[in-house]
Amino acid sequence: MTTKIIVITGGSAGIGAATAKLFAQRGDQVVLAARRLAELNQVAAECGASTLPVVTDVTRREEVEHLRDEAIRAFGHVDVWDQ
């Protein structure tokens, strides 16, 4: 199995957080996006050191573009974008 770079929006709680944890457990690199910094950082800590949290409001195009840029800067590319 090859490691994937996976961006997950809504990653601070619920299905997004659960999905992030599952991907991280199987060894994928996870980029977490959400508006709530404290919750986002908590989930990132639970996912592990290779997880990148990025505060993002997905209703704002410039913030989504920033999320994309941060993911590419950190990992070189994105394999999966999960919303």
N, C-alpha and C positions, 0 to 999 in steps of 0.2 A: 504494500500500500504506500502511495506517495503522500507526502504532507501537502495539504492544501492551505491556501491563504483565504480565509473566510471573513467577510465583513457582515456583521449582524447589527441591524438597526433595532431599536427597542430592546437593547441588551441589558437594561438595568433591572428588569423584573420579568416575571411571568414566563411565557413561552420563549422569549428572546434570551433570557438568562439561562433557562434550562437547556436550550439548544447550544448556547455558547459553552456551557460546562461539558456537554456531551462531545462536542467537537474537540475541545481542549483535551479531554480525557483520552481521545483516540489519537492524539498527537498533532492535530492541526494547529496552525497559527491563527489566532482569532483577533480580529479588530472589532471592538465593541463600540457602539454608538448609542447615545441617549442624551436626554437633556439634563438629567439629575446627576450631578458630579459625585456626590457621596455614594449613592447606590451603584453607579457605574464603577467606581473604584472598588467597591466591595465585591462585586461580581468578578471584576478583573483579577482581584487578589485570589478569589476562589478558583479561578481558571488557571492561574500560574503565571510565572514570570514572562513567558513569551506572548502574553496577551497585551494588546495595545488599546487602552481606553481613549476615546475621543469624544468630548462633549459636542453634541450635534443636535440641532433642531432640523429634522428632515423636511419641514415645510419651507425652509430657506435654502434656495439653490446654492448660494455661495458657501453655506455650511456643509452641504453635501459634497460640493467640489473640494472643500478643505479636507473632508473625511477621506475622499478618494486620494488626494495628494499625500496625506499622512500615511495611508496604508501602503501606497507605492513607495514612498520614501523609506518606510520601515522594512518592507519585505520585498520590494522590487516589482511586484505585480499583485493582482487580485484574481483568484480562481472562481470564487463564488460570492455573490452579493445577495444576502438574505434579508428580506424586509418583512 
